[in-house]
């Protein structure tokens, strides 16, 4: 939590670009993670539209830093719903050459393990959840909103958010690959002995 949030907000309302940039940078990375996970290719455009709405409405916003984050995510979710409606009515051209170029090659096991451990892989797993669970998990555990704030963003009750989060986390546990067993040392044998056979 930033102690200077009230001052930043006041300065941003007065048109201070540096203050607004600080507010933007405090929310934008997690906003993009959220939108890319649930909105896919629409994420960048929706994020841009969200910030246009924030600029237009910042005078009316009242609240603390957590409230600001929740307000931004409420706007983002509404813009995503609008973008999905528009996208559903617009045919999407497919560039077959580009699609084939992005197809993965044969699996490189060490690289696959590294990728699995990355944030992007975690977000991809969350993206496989049912939409209500994915949004609840993202808002609670990636964005860091409490159940009441997440409920306000989603237009649900806090209890429903808690249940969707619990179910989402349980589903994620089932999606994760089993961990490799840790090799137990053989008594009286050190690592060099094992390596030499």
C-alpha positions in Angstrom: 0.0 0.0 0.0 1.3 3.4 -0.9 1.1 6.0 1.8 1.2 8.8 -0.8 -1.9 7.4 -2.7 -4.3 10.3 -1.7 -1.7 12.8 -2.9 -1.1 10.9 -6.2 -4.9 10.7 -6.8 -5.4 14.4 -6.0 -2.5 15.4 -8.3 -3.8 13.0 -11.1 -7.2 14.7 -10.8 -5.5 18.1 -11.3 -3.9 16.8 -14.5 -0.4 15.9 -13.2 0.9 13.5 -15.8 3.6 12.1 -13.5 1.1 11.3 -10.8 -1.3 9.6 -13.3 1.7 7.6 -14.7 2.5 6.3 -11.2 -1.1 5.2 -10.7 -1.1 3.6 -14.1 2.1 1.7 -13.5 0.9 0.4 -10.1 -2.1 -1.3 -11.8 -1.3 -1.9 -15.5 0.9 -5.1 -15.2 -1.7 -7.0 -13.2 -4.5 -5.6 -15.3 -2.9 -7.0 -18.4 -2.4 -10.4 -16.7 -6.1 -10.5 -15.8 -7.2 -9.4 -19.3 -4.8 -11.6 -21.2 -6.0 -14.6 -19.2 -9.7 -14.1 -19.6 -9.8 -11.9 -22.7 -7.0 -13.3 -24.9 -6.3 -11.2 -28.0 -8.7 -8.5 -26.8 -6.6 -7.7 -23.8 -4.5 -4.9 -25.1 -7.3 -3.0 -26.7 -9.5 -3.5 -23.6 -6.8 -2.2 -21.3 -6.4 0.9 -23.5 -10.1 1.5 -23.4 -10.1 1.0 -19.7 -7.5 3.7 -19.1 -9.4 6.1 -21.3 -12.5 5.5 -19.1 -10.3 6.0 -16.0 -9.0 9.3 -17.3 -12.6 10.5 -18.0 -13.9 9.3 -14.7 -11.1 9.9 -12.2 -12.8 13.1 -11.0 -15.8 11.1 -9.8 -13.7 8.3 -8.1 -13.8 8.4 -4.3 -11.9 5.8 -2.2 -8.5 4.4 -1.2 -5.9 2.5 -3.2 -7.7 -0.8 -2.9 -10.9 0.9 -4.0 -9.1 2.4 -7.0 -7.8 -1.0 -8.1 -11.3 -2.5 -7.7 -12.8 0.5 -9.7 -10.3 0.0 -12.5 -11.0 -3.7 -12.7 -14.8 -3.1 -12.7 -14.3 -0.8 -15.7 -12.0 -3.3 -17.4 -14.5 -6.1 -17.0 -17.3 -4.0 -18.5 -15.0 -3.0 -21.4 -14.2 -6.7 -22.0 -17.9 -7.6 -22.1 -18.4 -4.8 -24.7 -15.4 -6.0 -26.7 -16.6 -9.6 -26.8 -20.0 -8.5 -28.1 -18.3 -6.5 -30.8 -15.9 -9.4 -31.7 -18.7 -11.9 -31.9 -20.3 -9.8 -34.6 -17.0 -9.3 -36.5 -15.4 -12.1 -38.5 -11.7 -12.7 -37.7 -9.3 -13.2 -40.6 -6.9 -16.1 -40.1 -3.3 -15.9 -41.3 -2.5 -19.6 -41.8 1.2 -19.0 -42.4 1.5 -17.1 -39.1 -0.5 -19.8 -37.3 1.7 -22.6 -38.6 4.9 -20.6 -37.7 3.7 -20.4 -34.1 3.1 -24.1 -33.7 5.4 -25.6 -31.1 8.3 -27.8 -32.2 9.1 -31.1 -30.5 9.1 -30.8 -26.8 12.3 -29.7 -25.0 11.8 -31.2 -21.5 14.0 -28.7 -19.6 12.5 -25.8 -21.4 9.0 -27.2 -20.8 9.7 -27.5 -17.0 11.0 -23.9 -17.0 7.8 -22.7 -18.8 5.6 -24.6 -16.5 7.1 -22.8 -13.6 6.7 -19.3 -15.2 4.0 -16.9 -14.4 2.7 -17.2 -18.0 2.2 -20.9 -17.6 0.3 -20.3 -14.3 -1.9 -17.8 -16.1 -2.5 -20.3 -18.9 -3.6 -22.9 -16.4 -6.0 -20.4 -14.8 -7.3 -19.6 -18.3 -8.4 -23.3 -18.6 -10.8 -22.9 -15.6 -14.5 -22.2 -16.2 -14.8 -18.4 -16.6 -16.4 -17.7 -13.2 -13.6 -19.6 -11.4 -10.9 -18.1 -13.5 -12.0 -14.5 -12.8 -12.4 -15.2 -9.1 -9.0 -16.8 -8.8 -7.4 -13.9 -10.8 -9.1 -11.1 -8.9 -8.3 -12.7 -5.5 -4.8 -14.2 -6.0 -3.3 -12.3 -8.9 -4.8 -8.9 -8.5 -5.0 -9.1 -4.7 -8.6 -7.9 -4.2 -10.5 -9.1 -1.1 -13.7 -11.0 -1.5 -15.9 -7.9 -1.2 -14.0 -6.0 -3.8 -13.8 -9.0 -6.2 -17.6 -9.4 -5.7 -18.2 -5.8 -6.6 -16.1 -6.2 -9.8 -18.0 -9.4 -10.7 -21.4 -8.3 -9.7 -21.7 -11.2 -7.3 -21.9 -11.8 -3.5 -18.7 -12.3 -1.6 -19.7 -15.8 -0.7 -20.1 -16.7 -4.3 -16.7 -15.3 -5.0 -15.2 -17.4 -2.2 -16.8 -20.6 -3.5 -15.7 -19.9 -7.1 -12.2 -19.3 -5.8 -12.1 -22.5 -3.8 -13.4 -24.5 -6.7 -11.0 -22.9 -9.1 -8.0 -23.6 -6.8 -9.2 -27.2 -6.5 -9.4 -27.5 -10.3 -5.9 -26.0 -10.6 -4.6 -28.6 -8.2 -6.0 -31.3 -10.4 -4.5 -29.7 -13.6 -1.0 -29.5 -12.2 1.2 -32.4 -13.2 2.4 -34.6 -10.4 5.7 -33.6 -8.9 8.7 -35.8 -9.5 9.8 -37.8 -6.4 12.8 -36.5 -4.7 15.7 -38.9 -5.0 16.6 -40.3 -1.6 20.3 -40.7 -0.8 21.5 -44.3 -0.4 23.1 -44.7 3.1 26.9 -44.8 2.9 26.9 -43.5 -0.7 27.6 -39.9 -1.6 26.6 -38.0 -4.7 30.0 -38.7 -6.4 29.6 -42.4 -5.9 26.1 -42.4 -7.4 27.3 -40.4 -10.4 30.1 -42.8 -11.0 27.8 -45.8 -10.8 
